Amino acid sequence: MQRRLARTKKGSKRRKAVTAAMSEIMRRVRWRRADFNAQAAHRLTRRYGHVVIEDLNTKGMSAAVKPRPDPGRPGRFLRNGAAAKPGLNKAILDKGWYGLEVALRSKTRYTGSVIHKINPAYTSQTCPQPACAKVDEKSRKSQAIFSCTSCGHTEHADIVGAKNIKSKGQAAGLVVSGRGDPSGSVKRQAPRSTARAAQAARAAA
């Protein structure tokens, strides 16, 4: 659709038709993203009394790259990766991280779960417990590989970061939700009865 749009003339009927078709596609994308966030939030808040998430600065992550002046050539600039930044920004914003946080907080009004946001600084450079817990930027071999320089523990870097964020959230202090679930526990209450289940129970009685 974007290639078709590039071949149209501004103000033409064909361009308006292509733009309308693209808008319909993006509308479905937004609905699917919102539905995914709603279902994920429902599962998490119904099962757990304490949910820990990263305190991500999405606005800062998607900000424009600052120019890098070349000290040896006044008026010239060094490469700063600005050409690739629009694609990265689009990928970041397409994930809908903030939408998931909003969905989680909306669901907690009914389940009583507690949402805890953790600063993700150095979490992907720290060897997770019960390993050595040493912080070393050299342990982050690549975007996906974590290999501790102290104890040799190797794992996917994203999983390492998630484990450390969870540990930080648990170490911040025990919390008890409105429904009496201790931090980190799996909820044991029976699910709330729906209107259909209540009607079936009355019919059976």
Disulfide bonds with the S-S distance in Angstrom:
none
